[in-house]
Amino acid sequence: MGAWAKDQGVTDDGMITFLADSSSAFTKEVGMELIHPGPMGKGLLGRCKRFALHIVDGICKAVVISEAEDDPAGDDDPETTLAPAMIATIKAE
């Protein structure tokens, strides 16, 4: 995660934290496990849905998921979980 943060220009100022979930424990706990038969049939087990959370002081203020019936992983249309959309979501709170 440190290498990814460095590649993305994330600094240690505490604004953004990259976290790994190698056991999928968090993914399952927050209900974001991708269990659609399409991706699972291709061997994508334990993958999480494409989602973004806005959390302030341990309280979840917003949950956004990029998924559609014909795109369960949200790969074709991830815009709702990308930074510009999340900023708009946060401003609308």
MMTF fields as JSON, N, C-alpha, C and O atoms, coordinates in Angstrom:
{
  "mmtfVersion": "1.0.0",
  "mmtfProducer": "UNKNOWN",
  "numBonds": 371,
  "numAtoms": 372,
  "numGroups": 93,
  "numChains": 1,
  "numModels": 1,
  "chainsPerModel": [1],
  "groupsPerChain": [93],
  "chainIdList": ["A"],
  "bondAtomList": [4, 2, 8, 6, 12, 10, 16, 14, 20, 18, 24, 22, 28, 26, 32, 30, 36, 34, 40, 38, 44, 42, 48, 46, 52, 50, 56, 54, 60, 58, 64, 62, 68, 66, 72, 70, 76, 74, 80, 78, 84, 82, 88, 86, 92, 90, 96, 94, 100, 98, 104, 102, 108, 106, 112, 110, 116, 114, 120, 118, 124, 122, 128, 126, 132, 130, 136, 134, 140, 138, 144, 142, 148, 146, 152, 150, 156, 154, 160, 158, 164, 162, 168, 166, 172, 170, 176, 174, 180, 178, 184, 182, 188, 186, 192, 190, 196, 194, 200, 198, 204, 202, 208, 206, 212, 210, 216, 214, 220, 218, 224, 222, 228, 226, 232, 230, 236, 234, 240, 238, 244, 242, 248, 246, 252, 250, 256, 254, 260, 258, 264, 262, 268, 266, 272, 270, 276, 274, 280, 278, 284, 282, 288, 286, 292, 290, 296, 294, 300, 298, 304, 302, 308, 306, 312, 310, 316, 314, 320, 318, 324, 322, 328, 326, 332, 330, 336, 334, 340, 338, 344, 342, 348, 346, 352, 350, 356, 354, 360, 358, 364, 362, 368, 366],
  "bondOrderList": [1, 1, 1, 1, 1, 1, 1, 1, 1, 1, 1, 1, 1, 1, 1, 1, 1, 1, 1, 1, 1, 1, 1, 1, 1, 1, 1, 1, 1, 1, 1, 1, 1, 1, 1, 1, 1, 1, 1, 1, 1, 1, 1, 1, 1, 1, 1, 1, 1, 1, 1, 1, 1, 1, 1, 1, 1, 1, 1, 1, 1, 1, 1, 1, 1, 1, 1, 1, 1, 1, 1, 1, 1, 1, 1, 1, 1, 1, 1, 1, 1, 1, 1, 1, 1, 1, 1, 1, 1, 1, 1, 1],
  "groupList": [{"groupName": "MET", "atomNameList": ["N", "CA", "C", "O"], "elementList": ["N", "C", "C", "O"], "formalChargeList": [0, 0, 0, 0], "bondAtomList": [1, 0, 2, 1, 3, 2], "bondOrderList": [1, 1, 2], "singleLetterCode": "M", "chemCompType": "L-PEPTIDE LINKING"}, {"groupName": "GLY", "atomNameList": ["N", "CA", "C", "O"], "elementList": ["N", "C", "C", "O"], "formalChargeList": [0, 0, 0, 0], "bondAtomList": [1, 0, 2, 1, 3, 2], "bondOrderList": [1, 1, 2], "singleLetterCode": "G", "chemCompType": "PEPTIDE LINKING"}, {"groupName": "ALA", "atomNameList": ["N", "CA", "C", "O"], "elementList": ["N", "C", "C", "O"], "formalChargeList": [0, 0, 0, 0], "bondAtomList": [1, 0, 2, 1, 3, 2], "bondOrderList": [1, 1, 2], "singleLetterCode": "A", "chemCompType": "L-PEPTIDE LINKING"}, {"groupName": "TRP", "atomNameList": ["N", "CA", "C", "O"], "elementList": ["N", "C", "C", "O"], "formalChargeList": [0, 0, 0, 0], "bondAtomList": [1, 0, 2, 1, 3, 2], "bondOrderList": [1, 1, 2], "singleLetterCode": "W", "chemCompType": "L-PEPTIDE LINKING"}, {"groupName": "LYS", "atomNameList": ["N", "CA", "C", "O"], "elementList": ["N", "C", "C", "O"], "formalChargeList": [0, 0, 0, 0], "bondAtomList": [1, 0, 2, 1, 3, 2], "bondOrderList": [1, 1, 2], "singleLetterCode": "K", "chemCompType": "L-PEPTIDE LINKING"}, {"groupName": "ASP", "atomNameList": ["N", "CA", "C", "O"], "elementList": ["N", "C", "C", "O"], "formalChargeList": [0, 0, 0, 0], "bondAtomList": [1, 0, 2, 1, 3, 2], "bondOrderList": [1, 1, 2], "singleLetterCode": "D", "chemCompType": "L-PEPTIDE LINKING"}, {"groupName": "GLN", "atomNameList": ["N", "CA", "C", "O"], "elementList": ["N", "C", "C", "O"], "formalChargeList": [0, 0, 0, 0], "bondAtomList": [1, 0, 2, 1, 3, 2], "bondOrderList": [1, 1, 2], "singleLetterCode": "Q", "chemCompType": "L-PEPTIDE LINKING"}, {"groupName": "VAL", "atomNameList": ["N", "CA", "C", "O"], "elementList": ["N", "C", "C", "O"], "formalChargeList": [0, 0, 0, 0], "bondAtomList": [1, 0, 2, 1, 3, 2], "bondOrderList": [1, 1, 2], "singleLetterCode": "V", "chemCompType": "L-PEPTIDE LINKING"}, {"groupName": "THR", "atomNameList": ["N", "CA", "C", "O"], "elementList": ["N", "C", "C", "O"], "formalChargeList": [0, 0, 0, 0], "bondAtomList": [1, 0, 2, 1, 3, 2], "bondOrderList": [1, 1, 2], "singleLetterCode": "T", "chemCompType": "L-PEPTIDE LINKING"}, {"groupName": "ILE", "atomNameList": ["N", "CA", "C", "O"], "elementList": ["N", "C", "C", "O"], "formalChargeList": [0, 0, 0, 0], "bondAtomList": [1, 0, 2, 1, 3, 2], "bondOrderList": [1, 1, 2], "singleLetterCode": "I", "chemCompType": "L-PEPTIDE LINKING"}, {"groupName": "PHE", "atomNameList": ["N", "CA", "C", "O"], "elementList": ["N", "C", "C", "O"], "formalChargeList": [0, 0, 0, 0], "bondAtomList": [1, 0, 2, 1, 3, 2], "bondOrderList": [1, 1, 2], "singleLetterCode": "F", "chemCompType": "L-PEPTIDE LINKING"}, {"groupName": "LEU", "atomNameList": ["N", "CA", "C", "O"], "elementList": ["N", "C", "C", "O"], "formalChargeList": [0, 0, 0, 0], "bondAtomList": [1, 0, 2, 1, 3, 2], "bondOrderList": [1, 1, 2], "singleLetterCode": "L", "chemCompType": "L-PEPTIDE LINKING"}, {"groupName": "SER", "atomNameList": ["N", "CA", "C", "O"], "elementList": ["N", "C", "C", "O"], "formalChargeList": [0, 0, 0, 0], "bondAtomList": [1, 0, 2, 1, 3, 2], "bondOrderList": [1, 1, 2], "singleLetterCode": "S", "chemCompType": "L-PEPTIDE LINKING"}, {"groupName": "GLU", "atomNameList": ["N", "CA", "C", "O"], "elementList": ["N", "C", "C", "O"], "formalChargeList": [0, 0, 0, 0], "bondAtomList": [1, 0, 2, 1, 3, 2], "bondOrderList": [1, 1, 2], "singleLetterCode": "E", "chemCompType": "L-PEPTIDE LINKING"}, {"groupName": "HIS", "atomNameList": ["N", "CA", "C", "O"], "elementList": ["N", "C", "C", "O"], "formalChargeList": [0, 0, 0, 0], "bondAtomList": [1, 0, 2, 1, 3, 2], "bondOrderList": [1, 1, 2], "singleLetterCode": "H", "chemCompType": "L-PEPTIDE LINKING"}, {"groupName": "PRO", "atomNameList": ["N", "CA", "C", "O"], "elementList": ["N", "C", "C", "O"], "formalChargeList": [0, 0, 0, 0], "bondAtomList": [1, 0, 2, 1, 3, 2], "bondOrderList": [1, 1, 2], "singleLetterCode": "P", "chemCompType": "L-PEPTIDE LINKING"}, {"groupName": "ARG", "atomNameList": ["N", "CA", "C", "O"], "elementList": ["N", "C", "C", "O"], "formalChargeList": [0, 0, 0, 0], "bondAtomList": [1, 0, 2, 1, 3, 2], "bondOrderList": [1, 1, 2], "singleLetterCode": "R", "chemCompType": "L-PEPTIDE LINKING"}, {"groupName": "CYS", "atomNameList": ["N", "CA", "C", "O"], "elementList": ["N", "C", "C", "O"], "formalChargeList": [0, 0, 0, 0], "bondAtomList": [1, 0, 2, 1, 3, 2], "bondOrderList": [1, 1, 2], "singleLetterCode": "C", "chemCompType": "L-PEPTIDE LINKING"}],
  "groupTypeList": [0, 1, 2, 3, 2, 4, 5, 6, 1, 7, 8, 5, 5, 1, 0, 9, 8, 10, 11, 2, 5, 12, 12, 12, 2, 10, 8, 4, 13, 7, 1, 0, 13, 11, 9, 14, 15, 1, 15, 0, 1, 4, 1, 11, 11, 1, 16, 17, 4, 16, 10, 2, 11, 14, 9, 7, 5, 1, 9, 17, 4, 2, 7, 7, 9, 12, 13, 2, 13, 5, 5, 15, 2, 1, 5, 5, 5, 15, 13, 8, 8, 11, 2, 15, 2, 0, 9, 2, 8, 9, 4, 2, 13],
  "groupIdList": [1, 2, 3, 4, 5, 6, 7, 8, 9, 10, 11, 12, 13, 14, 15, 16, 17, 18, 19, 20, 21, 22, 23, 24, 25, 26, 27, 28, 29, 30, 31, 32, 33, 34, 35, 36, 37, 38, 39, 40, 41, 42, 43, 44, 45, 46, 47, 48, 49, 50, 51, 52, 53, 54, 55, 56, 57, 58, 59, 60, 61, 62, 63, 64, 65, 66, 67, 68, 69, 70, 71, 72, 73, 74, 75, 76, 77, 78, 79, 80, 81, 82, 83, 84, 85, 86, 87, 88, 89, 90, 91, 92, 93],
  "secStructList": [7, 2, 2, 2, 2, 2, 2, 6, 6, 7, 7, 1, 1, 1, 1, 7, 7, 7, 7, 7, 7, 6, 6, 7, 2, 2, 2, 2, 2, 6, 6, 7, 5, 7, 7, 7, 2, 2, 2, 2, 2, 6, 6, 7, 6, 6, 7, 5, 7, 3, 3, 3, 3, 3, 3, 3, 6, 6, 3, 3, 3, 3, 3, 3, 3, 3, 7, 5, 6, 6, 5, 6, 6, 7, 7, 1, 7, 7, 4, 4, 4, 1, 2, 2, 2, 2, 2, 2, 2, 2, 2, 2, 7],
  "xCoordList": [0.831, 0.0, 0.878, 0.51, 2.023, 2.94, 3.416, 3.512, 3.716, 4.163, 3.049, 3.302, 1.828, 0.696, 0.476, 0.255, 0.537, 0.377, 1.463, 1.181, 2.688, 3.784, 3.544, 3.731, 3.131, 2.854, 1.747, 1.775, 0.781, -0.348, -0.077, -0.924, 1.109, 1.47, 0.816, 0.706, 0.382, -0.228, 0.876, 1.848, 0.718, 1.728, 1.301, 0.214, 2.143, 1.872, 1.155, 1.298, 0.384, -0.282, -1.579, -2.213, -1.977, -3.16, -4.469, -5.517, -4.441, -5.68, -6.226, -7.439, -5.321, -5.714, -4.903, -3.695, -5.566, -4.879, -5.238, -6.416, -4.225, -4.442, -4.324, -3.354, -5.306, -5.306, -5.466, -6.216, -4.775, -4.907, -5.976, -6.228, -6.585, -7.589, -7.348, -8.232, -6.164, -5.752, -6.603, -6.687, -7.23, -8.089, -9.559, -10.399, -9.872, -11.251, -12.136, -13.359, -11.573, -12.369, -13.19, -14.385, -12.555, -13.273, -14.314, -15.453, -13.917, -14.819, -16.104, -17.201, -15.966, -17.141, -17.937, -19.167, -17.247, -17.909, -18.784, -19.85, -18.339, -19.118, -20.045, -20.668, -20.137, -21.067, -20.682, -21.554, -19.389, -18.927, -18.25, -17.56, -18.448, -17.863, -18.607, -19.836, -17.856, -18.428, -18.735, -17.837, -20.021, -20.421, -21.25, -21.909, -21.217, -21.941, -21.332, -20.109, -22.163, -21.624, -20.723, -19.874, -20.888, -20.028, -18.556, -17.761, -18.173, -16.773, -16.293, -15.158, -17.16, -16.746, -16.481, -15.583, -17.257, -17.063, -15.745, -15.282, -15.143, -13.846, -12.702, -11.555, -13.038, -12.007, -11.71, -10.741, -12.513, -12.291, -12.984, -14.056, -12.373, -12.929, -12.365, -11.182, -13.195, -12.742, -12.538, -11.974, -12.989, -12.841, -13.925, -15.029, -13.606, -14.623, -15.259, -14.687, -16.45, -17.111, -16.302, -15.53, -16.477, -15.828, -16.675, -17.809, -16.111, -16.875, -15.977, -14.752, -16.615, -15.904, -16.709, -17.939, -16.001, -16.63, -16.107, -14.922, -16.976, -16.541, -16.782, -17.923, -15.692, -15.768, -15.12, -13.995, -15.835, -15.333, -15.413, -16.49, -14.275, -14.222, -14.932, -15.634, -14.739, -15.296, -16.756, -17.337, -17.361, -18.759, -18.835, -18.287, -19.512, -19.656, -20.714, -21.889, -20.276, -21.163, -21.75, -22.85, -21.015, -21.497, -20.904, -19.747, -21.724, -21.308, -21.715, -22.878, -20.762, -21.052, -20.501, -19.353, -21.326, -20.932, -21.106, -22.152, -20.082, -20.181, -20.495, -19.611, -21.729, -22.136, -23.424, -24.203, -23.627, -24.854, -25.136, -24.25, -26.357, -26.718, -25.807, -25.413, -25.48, -24.612, -23.131, -22.288, -22.812, -21.426, -21.273, -21.097, -21.339, -21.339, -20.069, -20.11, -18.946, -17.701, -17.563, -16.699, -18.396, -18.308, -17.127, -16.782, -16.503, -15.305, -15.611, -14.786, -16.786, -17.118, -17.522, -17.369, -18.031, -18.505, -18.17, -19.062, -16.893, -16.483, -16.662, -16.336, -17.172, -17.155, -17.751, -17.255, -18.799, -19.43, -18.512, -18.733, -17.482, -16.564, -15.242, -14.367, -15.092, -13.856, -13.901, -14.964, -12.745, -12.609, -13.611, -14.239, -13.798, -14.746, -16.156, -16.798, -16.641, -17.982, -18.026, -19.01, -16.991, -16.964, -16.906, -17.542, -16.158, -16.108, -17.498, -17.929, -18.196, -19.57, -20.483, -21.327, -20.322, -21.127, -20.865, -21.798, -19.611, -19.244, -19.787, -20.292, -19.685, -20.194, -21.702, -22.238, -22.395, -23.861, -24.368, -25.562, -23.484, -23.91, -24.413, -24.809],
  "yCoordList": [-1.18, 0.0, 1.247, 2.27, 1.163, 2.298, 2.674, 3.858, 1.678, 1.946, 2.584, 3.485, 2.122, 2.693, 4.144, 5.023, 4.387, 5.744, 6.664, 7.794, 6.175, 6.975, 7.267, 8.397, 6.252, 6.424, 7.453, 8.188, 7.5, 8.417, 9.796, 10.686, 9.966, 11.259, 11.54, 12.696, 10.491, 10.661, 10.893, 10.139, 11.935, 12.28, 11.757, 11.2, 11.936, 11.476, 12.532, 12.541, 13.424, 14.49, 14.035, 14.812, 12.78, 12.245, 12.483, 12.048, 13.161, 13.424, 12.16, 11.953, 11.315, 10.087, 8.944, 9.068, 7.84, 6.656, 5.478, 5.181, 4.807, 3.608, 2.411, 2.296, 1.528, 0.359, -0.907, -0.917, -1.955, -3.249, -4.075, -3.891, -4.972, -5.882, -7.263, -7.838, -7.779, -9.023, -10.23, -11.178, -10.225, -11.348, -11.097, -11.971, -9.929, -9.517, -9.375, -9.335, -9.298, -9.186, -7.894, -7.92, -6.773, -5.492, -5.503, -5.082, -5.986, -6.057, -6.791, -6.323, -7.927, -8.714, -8.009, -8.004, -7.419, -6.768, -5.593, -5.361, -4.855, -3.708, -4.077, -3.201, -5.367, -5.829, -5.468, -5.266, -5.384, -4.984, -6.111, -5.857, -7.353, -8.478, -8.662, -8.702, -8.77, -8.961, -10.444, -11.253, -10.787, -12.198, -12.5, -13.537, -11.605, -11.817, -13.01, -13.146, -13.887, -15.079, -14.79, -15.615, -13.64, -13.316, -13.244, -14.054, -12.288, -12.201, -13.448, -13.889, -14.009, -15.2, -16.362, -17.167, -16.462, -17.522, -17.402, -18.357, -16.219, -16.0, -16.114, -15.781, -16.588, -16.796, -15.592, -15.609, -14.548, -13.357, -13.54, -12.984, -14.304, -14.604, -13.643, -13.304, -13.212, -12.339, -10.903, -10.105, -10.562, -9.178, -8.321, -8.795, -7.069, -6.16, -5.388, -5.252, -4.892, -4.011, -2.726, -2.409, -1.994, -0.684, 0.291, 0.601, 0.768, 1.641, 2.695, 2.575, 3.716, 4.764, 5.108, 5.137, 5.366, 5.744, 7.101, 7.397, 7.91, 9.153, 8.954, 8.87, 8.881, 8.602, 9.747, 10.148, 10.268, 11.36, 10.93, 10.609, 10.924, 10.543, 9.22, 9.071, 8.26, 6.925, 6.789, 5.716, 7.849, 7.804, 7.867, 8.777, 6.899, 6.843, 7.856, 7.737, 8.84, 9.907, 9.611, 10.064, 8.85, 8.55, 7.241, 6.919, 6.493, 5.251, 5.361, 5.629, 5.156, 5.202, 3.923, 3.551, 3.255, 1.998, 2.136, 2.581, 1.755, 1.716, 0.289, -0.568, 0.039, -1.268, -1.118, -0.189, -2.026, -2.075, -3.535, -4.381, -3.83, -5.227, -5.845, -7.007, -5.059, -5.568, -5.271, -5.596, -4.66, -4.319, -4.451, -3.45, -5.681, -5.871, -5.381, -5.033, -5.346, -4.878, -3.366, -2.797, -2.705, -1.258, -0.786, 0.396, -1.702, -1.348, -0.486, 0.337, -0.663, 0.086, 1.526, 2.399, 1.774, 3.109, 3.4, 3.401, 3.648, 3.859, 5.292, 5.586, 6.188, 7.617, 7.991, 8.914, 7.303, 7.694, 7.511, 8.118, 6.681, 6.447, 7.189, 7.085, 7.925, 8.673, 10.014, 10.468, 10.63, 11.838, 12.948, 13.455, 13.357, 14.46, 14.169, 15.049, 12.964, 12.613, 12.528, 12.944, 12.004, 11.925, 13.31, 13.555, 14.22, 15.6, 16.221, 16.892, 15.999, 16.513, 15.889, 16.576, 14.592, 13.91, 14.499, 14.739, 14.727, 15.281, 16.699, 17.055, 17.504, 18.883, 18.915, 19.849, 17.896, 17.858, 17.376, 17.475, 16.859, 16.333, 17.433, 17.164],
  "zCoordList": [0.0, 0.0, 0.0, -0.578, 0.64, 0.658, -0.732, -1.057, -1.556, -2.924, -3.747, -4.547, -3.552, -4.287, -3.849, -4.682, -2.544, -2.035, -2.612, -3.013, -2.649, -3.199, -4.676, -5.128, -5.424, -6.85, -7.087, -8.074, -6.184, -6.335, -5.732, -5.801, -5.138, -4.561, -3.223, -2.815, -2.534, -1.216, -0.198, -0.136, 0.595, 1.596, 2.968, 3.117, 3.938, 5.298, 6.136, 7.359, 5.502, 6.253, 6.92, 7.634, 6.692, 7.349, 6.628, 7.105, 5.489, 4.752, 4.092, 4.04, 3.587, 2.905, 3.482, 3.682, 3.746, 4.241, 3.345, 3.148, 2.801, 2.008, 2.942, 3.692, 2.898, 3.76, 2.924, 1.948, 3.298, 2.632, 3.35, 4.541, 2.614, 3.176, 2.579, 1.943, 2.785, 2.128, 2.502, 1.721, 3.66, 4.058, 3.719, 3.935, 3.198, 2.876, 4.106, 3.969, 5.277, 6.499, 6.508, 6.803, 6.189, 6.156, 5.046, 5.247, 3.879, 2.726, 3.089, 2.785, 3.731, 4.126, 5.218, 5.184, 6.178, 7.305, 6.857, 7.428, 5.844, 5.365, 4.207, 3.607, 3.894, 2.868, 1.447, 0.602, 1.169, -0.157, -0.938, -1.925, -0.498, -1.229, -2.56, -2.592, -3.636, -4.96, -5.138, -5.369, -5.026, -5.091, -6.335, -6.409, -7.301, -8.555, -9.287, -9.314, -9.888, -10.548, -11.749, -12.085, -12.4, -13.552, -13.172, -13.65, -12.318, -11.899, -11.148, -11.33, -10.307, -9.554, -10.497, -10.247, -11.59, -12.576, -13.319, -13.943, -13.249, -13.884, -12.873, -13.172, -11.677, -10.661, -9.798, -9.039, -9.889, -9.071, -7.724, -7.484, -6.872, -5.557, -4.524, -4.566, -3.612, -2.539, -2.967, -2.218, -4.166, -4.634, -4.008, -3.739, -3.781, -3.259, -4.405, -5.487, -4.136, -5.085, -5.172, -4.266, -6.25, -6.386, -5.567, -5.932, -4.458, -3.582, -2.949, -2.936, -2.434, -1.71, -0.468, -0.493, 0.603, 1.86, 2.297, 2.142, 2.833, 3.481, 4.969, 5.424, 5.715, 7.144, 7.904, 7.604, 8.885, 9.704, 11.159, 11.662, 11.831, 13.248, 13.517, 14.517, 12.609, 12.781, 12.394, 12.559, 11.884, 11.481, 9.959, 9.337, 9.375, 7.924, 7.493, 7.84, 6.739, 6.269, 4.889, 4.57, 4.071, 2.718, 2.231, 2.503, 1.503, 0.851, -0.604, -0.907, -1.512, -2.939, -3.564, -3.322, -4.369, -5.006, -6.513, -6.985, -7.26, -8.726, -9.126, -9.14, -9.445, -9.921, -10.719, -10.503, -11.62, -12.404, -12.705, -12.587, -13.09, -13.356, -14.42, -14.313, -15.441, -16.5, -16.256, -17.092, -15.119, -14.752, -13.237, -12.544, -12.72, -11.265, -10.577, -9.397, -11.285, -10.673, -10.742, -10.075, -11.536, -11.66, -12.483, -12.458, -13.215, -13.979, -15.196, -15.592, -15.794, -17.0, -16.711, -17.565, -15.524, -15.162, -13.702, -12.853, -13.4, -12.015, -11.518, -10.368, -12.36, -12.055, -10.704, -10.057, -10.26, -8.992, -7.796, -6.747, -7.94, -6.823, -6.982, -6.122, -8.056, -8.276, -7.539, -7.116, -7.397, -6.575, -6.894, -5.965, -8.152, -8.389, -7.884, -7.309, -8.088, -7.614, -6.09, -5.477, -5.485, -4.018, -3.405, -2.38, -4.01, -3.514, -3.582, -2.644, -4.686, -4.813, -3.764, -3.189, -3.511, -2.498, -1.12, -0.353, -0.811, 0.499, 0.657, 1.721, -0.39, -0.33, -0.157, 0.438, -0.675, -0.581, 0.768, 1.052, 1.595, 2.903, 3.81, 4.944]
}
